[in-house]
């Protein structure tokens, strides 16, 4: 909690109307965040899942310690994500 944000690698996979963004941390760990209808819909982790939007930026929080900033462009095209 309260750690600085880090740039992470991200991969995007579309299956029908669902988009999965796999974020890979520098240590090799991963988190999959799913989007439906253009909005964050869930993740492959226990803990409370919530998100807010600021312009075209989705700020996703999972549990007490994970925070991701995923642009609409990434969720659609696969450019860049930032995670902690």
Secondary structure by P-SEA (a helix, b strand, c coil): ccccbbbbbbbbbbcccbbbbbbbccccbbbbbbbccccccccccccccccccccccccccccccbbbbbcccccccccccccc
